[in-house]
Amino acid sequence: MDPKRFREAYTRLQMLDERTYKLRPRAMGAARATVEQLEDRVRDLSAYIIDLKEILDELFVAISSKPSSPESEEG
């Protein structure tokens, strides 16, 4: 496992968690939402899913990789 890559991916995952407020249901029902509001929600959800996929890919690579060399961690 590459601990540096793992830490970086985990940090990105924590930052992504801060965006979940946009995805939580709002008091306004879907029946009252405008087309623009629904499009914004779908756009937010799509961006979130893509970011999550990239972070998970990076986590899997970090887990399956050998640790990076000490010289590369200094820079």
Contacts in CASP RR format, 6 or more apart in sequence:
PFRMAT RR
TARGET T0000
AUTHOR 0000-0000-0000
METHOD contacts of the structure
MODEL  1
MDPKRFREAYTRLQMLDERTYKLRPRAMGAARATVEQLEDRVRDLSAYII
DLKEILDELFVAISSKPSSPESEEG
1 62 0 8 1.000
1 63 0 8 1.000
1 64 0 8 1.000
1 65 0 8 1.000
1 67 0 8 1.000
2 61 0 8 1.000
2 62 0 8 1.000
2 65 0 8 1.000
2 66 0 8 1.000
2 67 0 8 1.000
2 68 0 8 1.000
3 62 0 8 1.000
3 67 0 8 1.000
4 67 0 8 1.000
4 68 0 8 1.000
4 73 0 8 1.000
5 58 0 8 1.000
5 61 0 8 1.000
5 62 0 8 1.000
5 65 0 8 1.000
5 68 0 8 1.000
6 59 0 8 1.000
6 62 0 8 1.000
6 63 0 8 1.000
8 58 0 8 1.000
8 62 0 8 1.000
9 55 0 8 1.000
9 58 0 8 1.000
9 59 0 8 1.000
9 62 0 8 1.000
10 59 0 8 1.000
12 51 0 8 1.000
12 55 0 8 1.000
12 58 0 8 1.000
13 52 0 8 1.000
13 55 0 8 1.000
13 59 0 8 1.000
16 48 0 8 1.000
16 51 0 8 1.000
16 52 0 8 1.000
16 55 0 8 1.000
19 44 0 8 1.000
19 48 0 8 1.000
20 48 0 8 1.000
22 41 0 8 1.000
22 44 0 8 1.000
22 48 0 8 1.000
23 41 0 8 1.000
23 44 0 8 1.000
23 45 0 8 1.000
23 48 0 8 1.000
28 37 0 8 1.000
30 38 0 8 1.000
33 41 0 8 1.000
END
